[in-house]
Amino acid sequence: MSRSWERKVNKNMAQLNKQRKKQGMSSYQGGAISANNDIFKGRKYVLPLVLLALAGLYALLGTATSNAAGGGNEVLNWIGVSLYILLALMIFLRKPYLKIERSSVSTMKFNRERRLAVTDIEKIKLAQGSVVIQGKGKAGNWVFSRMMNLYDTDAMGKRLEEFAKAHQIPVDRD
């Protein structure tokens, strides 16, 4: 079933359930709708730490140069430092994820949700502490690491093995 068709089915199912709720009936759980989406969330911490270190360095250099030069642009320096801290906080609070759906996988890359359909996945590599999804052609590799983004790679690997078995995708286990 195409995604546009699934969206239409979901929309109509929501309308039907709303009407049934108004009439006092139980909601309809259709067989066409599958809420079998597994989402594995991680946490970015490396880049926020680097940004906080840069903010500290700029704060130190800004106060040292303003004291030596007579206190010129101290306000602009603190605005820059606070913006670095704000950027670090925003990146830290935004969680990276891998969403495994019925016939595709998706993740957030470069501020957009990227999706790989089953036909675009060449192979899945599972290693200790990391998961790699190899795409065909220009799709590239998606790497999910426990060390860099604090993913639960063991649970992610088990679910991806089930996904690969259901769609006949080769799995390499290291």
N, C-alpha and C positions, 0 to 999 in steps of 0.2 A: 504494500500500500504506500503511495507517495505521501510525502510530508504534508502537502496541501490538502490531500484527502483526509489525512489524520486530523488536521486542524479543523476541517469542516465537521468531521464526526464528533470531535471533542466539543465544539461549539454547540452543535445540535443536542448532544448529550447533556450539556450544562443547562440548556433551555428546558429540556424535558425534565430534568431533575428539579429545576426551579418550579415548574408547573406542578409536578407530583408533590413537592413539599407544601405548596399552597393548598393542595387538595387533601393534605394529611396522609398521603401515602408514603411508603418507603422509597428511597432513591433507587434508580435503576443502575445496576453495574453491568454494563454491556460487555460482551465478549470481544468486541472490536477494539475496545480501549484497553491498552496495556500500560499500567503505571510501573513497569519493571525497570525503572531508571535507578541505577546505583551511582551515587556521587561520592567520590573519594576526595576529601579536602586536605590540603596541606597548609603550610605557613611559610611565607617568605621572611627570612631573617637576615640573610647575608647582605643584601643591598641596603636595607635600613641601617644596619650597623656601620656600613661604609659611609653612608650619608651622615649619620650622627658623628662619626669620626671627623669627616670634613667640616661639619658645622662647628665642632670643638676647635679644630685647627684654625678655621676662619675667625672664630671668636677670639682665640688667643692672639693671632696675628693682627686682627683689627684693633684690639685694645692696646697691643704693644706699639703699633704704628701711630695710633691716635695720641698716646701719651708722649711719644717722641716728637710728633709733629704739632702738638698743641691742641688736640681734640677737634679735628676738622669734621670728618664725616662719620661720626660715631653712630648716629641714628640709622644711616643707610647700612652700616655694617651689621647692626642688630636686626634690621629688617631681613637682610640676606641670610643671617644665621637662623632666624625664626622660620623662614621659608624652607630652608634645608631640613629643619626639624619637622615641619608640617609635611613635607614630601616623604620623609622617612616614616612618619606615622601613617600616612595614607597607604603607602606600599605595604607596610606591615599588617594593617587591618584588612586589606583586600586579599582574600584567600585564593590561591590557585586551586584548581580542581580538575578531576577527570570524571566525566559523566559517561557511563556505559548504558546505552539505550538498547532497544531491541535489535536494530539493524545498523547502528553507527556508534561511534565514540566521538566525544567532543571535549574541548578544553578551551581555556582563554589564552590566546596568544596575541601579543601586540595590541592589547585593548579591544580585541574582537573575539567573538566565539568562533573557533575553527572546528569543523566537523569532518570526520573521515567516515565515509560509508564503508560497508563490508567489502565492496568491490575495489576500494582504493587501498586496502590494507594488504601488504605483501606478507609480513611475518611479524610475530610478537616474540621478543626476547625477554626472558625472565632471568635475572641474576640476583645475587644476594644484595639487597639494598637498593635495587633499581629495576625499572621496567622500561623497555624500549618498544615502541610501536613503529614499525617500518612501513612507510607509505610507498605506494608505487609512483614512479615518475618523479614529478617535481614536488610531491607532497612532503618529502623529507622525513626525518626521524623525530618522533616525539619521545623525549626522555623524561621520566619521572623518577626522582631520586629521593631517598630517605635523608641523605646527608644535606642536600641543598634546600629542599622544600618541606622536609618533615612529613612526607607521605607515609601512610601505612602500606608499604609495598607488598607485604605478605598477603594481606586481604585483597589488595588490588590484583596481585598475580593470580590468586585463586579464582576471582571473578572473571578475569581476562581469559583464563584457561577454559572456563565454562563457555564464555562467549566464542572463543576460537573453535571449540569442539562443535558448537551448534552451527557454525558457519564454515567449517572445514578450512580454517586458517592454520598454517603451520606454526608451532610453538617451539622455540629453542629454550631449553632450561640449562643454565650454567651452574 
